[in-house]
C-alpha cells in the first residue's frame, strides 16, 4: 500500500467517524428489523393478553396464569457484494472506487456499532475475494485494508457470477447491498437474479455513477479508452444525455462522485422507516 492509499484510507476513516452520529445509527437500526423472536422471560397474565402466549407449564406450577415474552433478534446478517472492476476507476472528479470505499466504510462502522455480522464479496469478472461473516473492530479494519490493497485479477464485470456465488456461500437470510455501477452487458440477467434472491433476502442495489456518464458533451470524433478491456477506440456517437441502467422494482441507493454519500444514505434509511410506520 503506497503513501497515497494510506492517506486516503486514514482520511475516509476519520471523516466517516465524524459523520456517523447517534441519529445515523438509530436510523440504520430502525430501517432493518430482526428476522425472528427469541424467548426472554415470563410474566403474569393480564386480561387482554394473547392467550396463545400462555406458558401452561409455568402456570400449572405457580397456580396462576403466566405468558411468555419474546424479544426481537436484533443481530443482522449484512452482506456487501462490491464491484472492483476497472470501470469503477472512472471519475471526472473523484473516482467511483473512492465512493464505493466510502460507502463500504460507512456500512462497516454502522454494522459494528449495532453488533451485526457482516460479510464481503469483492468481484470483477471473477470472484476476487470472499470475507466470511464476522463482527468487531478488527474485522472492520481488515475489510477496509483488503479493499484498498486489492489488485483485481480481472478487469471486466460479471455481476451474475457474483450473485450466484453469494447464493452458494450463504445460508442465513441477509440484508444484501449490491454495490456497482451496473454497467454490464448482462443487465437483464442481473435484474432477474436479484429478483429471485429477493424472495429470501433483502436486496438493495447501490448504484454508483459519475455526472459525465449521464451528460457527456463530445464534439466530433474523439478517442476513448475502455477501462475494462484497455482498448482505445474512436467514436463520435456519444449521447449528451445518456440513461443509466435501470434498477426499477428495488429500493436503490444512488450515489454520485460529485455528492457526499451521507445525504442519499440517510434519505434511504428515513424512507424505509416511514414506510414501516405506514404498514
SULRADA-V428110 format. One record per backbone hydrogen bond with DSSP energy under -0.5 kcal/mol. CO is the residue of the C=O (numbers start at 1). NH is the residue of the N-H. Records with the same first field share a line. If there is no record, write none. Layout:
# SULRADA-V428110
CO = NH + NH
This chain:
# SULRADA-V428110
2 = 6
3 = 7
4 = 8
5 = 9
6 = 10
7 = 11
8 = 12
9 = 13
10 = 14
11 = 15
12 = 16
13 = 17
14 = 18
15 = 19
16 = 20
19 = 21
21 = 25
22 = 26
23 = 27
24 = 28
25 = 29
26 = 30
27 = 31
28 = 32
31 = 33
36 = 73
38 = 71
41 = 69
43 = 67
46 = 49
50 = 53
51 = 54
53 = 68
54 = 56
55 = 59
56 = 60
57 = 61
58 = 62
59 = 63 + 64
65 = 45
66 = 55
67 = 43
69 = 40 + 41
71 = 38
72 = 74
76 = 78 + 117
77 = 175
78 = 119
79 = 81 + 177
80 = 82 + 121
81 = 179
82 = 84 + 123
85 = 88
86 = 89
87 = 90
88 = 97
90 = 96
94 = 93
95 = 99
96 = 100
97 = 101
98 = 102
99 = 103
100 = 104
101 = 105
102 = 106
103 = 107
104 = 108
105 = 109
106 = 110
107 = 111
108 = 112
109 = 113
110 = 114
111 = 116
112 = 115
117 = 78
118 = 134
119 = 80
120 = 131
121 = 82
122 = 128 + 129
123 = 84
124 = 158
126 = 124 + 128
129 = 122
130 = 132
131 = 120
134 = 118
136 = 140
137 = 141
138 = 142
139 = 143
140 = 144
141 = 145
142 = 146
143 = 147
144 = 148
145 = 149
146 = 150
150 = 152
155 = 86 + 87
158 = 162
159 = 163
160 = 164
161 = 165
162 = 166
163 = 167
164 = 168
165 = 169
166 = 170
169 = 171
174 = 176 + 202
175 = 79 + 177
176 = 178 + 204
177 = 81 + 179
178 = 180 + 206
179 = 83
180 = 208
182 = 184
184 = 187
186 = 190
187 = 191
188 = 192
189 = 193
190 = 194
191 = 195
192 = 196
193 = 197
194 = 198
196 = 199
197 = 200 + 201
201 = 203
202 = 176 + 204
204 = 178
205 = 207 + 253
206 = 180 + 208
207 = 255
209 = 257
210 = 213 + 214
211 = 214 + 215
214 = 242
215 = 217
216 = 218
218 = 220
222 = 235
224 = 233
225 = 227
226 = 229 + 230
231 = 226
233 = 224
235 = 222
237 = 239
239 = 216
240 = 216 + 242
247 = 250
250 = 252
252 = 254
253 = 207 + 255
255 = 209
256 = 259
260 = 263 + 264
261 = 265
262 = 266
263 = 267
264 = 268
265 = 269
266 = 270
267 = 271
268 = 272
269 = 273
270 = 274
271 = 275
272 = 276
273 = 277
274 = 278
275 = 279
